[in-house]
Amino acid sequence: PAITFYLKALDAGDGSPEIWFGLGNAYDLDGQHEQAEQAYRRALAASPGMVEAHNNLGNALGCLGRHREAIECYRQVAQRWERLRQAAFERTVQELTETVRQQVQSARKVAQRAAAESLAAANPVAEAASIRETLDRIVRATSRLKGEFVALEQAAADVADLIHRVRE
């Protein structure tokens, strides 16, 4: 049924890389690896950066016993993932840096306002407690960001390890 669906979509003029990729998956699931190879290659012709198609093409080639070609596909996947990981890492660092910068600016404004208000406040103890709560929220938010950054670094290390193993 899935093969028929994708073939009908192609007949209707939808030759998008996603349709070719889906057809390749359907052929693979049906054990038709030569047809899957051709469908994945058509997807890649339309969208050379489609990492999933490179990966699945490697799988189909492996099933056909064409292991050297499969390894080359996996190398393509590893290289593309490395580029994607690096770009995501750089974007995340920029976003985290901007968030921390904004939080520091906000903390400074809160502290300045609190200092000015506490001079005129009738209840300086309550004002000091309010300032403390605000600063605690900023510290918690910064800690959360640090945790996200550590998780991203671990994911990057995992990808680098995978790339190293694929290259061996």
Number of C-alpha atoms within 10 A of each C-alpha: 7 14 16 11 14 21 17 12 16 15 10 9 9 14 16 14 21 18 20 26 27 20 26 30 25 22 21 21 13 12 13 16 22 16 17 27 24 18 25 29 20 20 26 21 12 15 14 13 14 18 19 14 28 26 21 22 29 26 23 27 21 16 16 14 11 13 15 12 15 22 18 16 21 22 18 17 23 23 15 16 17 17 12 12 18 13 12 14 17 12 12 15 14 12 13 17 13 12 15 17 12 12 17 15 12 15 18 13 12 15 16 12 12 18 16 11 13 17 11 10 13 10 10 15 11 12 17 14 11 13 18 13 12 15 18 12 12 17 15 11 15 17 12 12 17 14 12 14 16 12 12 17 13 12 14 17 13 12 16 16 12 14 18 11 10 14 13 5
